[in-house]
Amino acid sequence: MAFTETERNPLNSLEQWEDDLLVRYPEPEHKAKEEYRNYENPGRDTVREFYRLNHTYQTYDFVQQKRAEFLKFDKKEIPVWGAMEFLNTLVDDSDPDIELDQLQHLLQTAEAIRADGHPDWFVLTGFLHDMGKVLCLFGEPQWAVVGDTFPVGCAHSDRIVYPEFFAANPDSNNKDFNTKYGIYEPNCGLKNVTMSWGHDEYLYHITKDHLPEPALYMIRYHSFYAQHRENAYDHLMDAHDHEMFKWVNKFNPYDLYSKSPVTPVVSELKPYYEDLIAKYLPATIRL
């Protein structure tokens, strides 16, 4: 399917989606969540267009196509730190508040987790969790890299952001996909559920043989806001999912609220993170 450049990149940067999450799910002392529904705000037009495209094209068949294309891992073989430096070539000129690159943002998240005394694999997860955004560097549309994730193959919850845009998604008119359970069984467990495609799912498959299970839940579901903030898919989750989502909930505040204008000194932190990477991951990974 051919897309125009505007359709491929409706946001000024990937961080515009993350900044929008802060409006939707603010810290308690910040403005109320209800203000998020101000659809007349011109500053939100690009975000609305991003979600329109995401909700229109993230179909079950699209996800299967992307899994077949990218889970071959035939794009690059590279050390993890090299992958992070590769991610750093994803330039962000749009954030007016903080001028930090991708690597510095991830180090801020990881250092906030480390400062709170969490296990080292949790710290590593904070450092790695957005590495899957390298998909953009392989020419993928923004809406197939970031954005709230959700199950495909069943009805779209009205608690997903901008649910009205799913009306244009072909799966909404597919009798196999548009019921509450769709192709799934009640409380079948998320391991049996196909999620929309993006950096979360991609990185999960890169790391699934190497990190502890709570870390893998954090990576795979950290953008699944319809569940960990809205509890919209309890009917698909099993008891084990609910136990593991305690870790997703622990991770989420670090993902959203650790942004700071203080610049991490990469050269000072690199030895610690290279040792941590070596403890859990192979010398090179395939992208």
Disulfide bonds with the S-S distance in Angstrom:
none
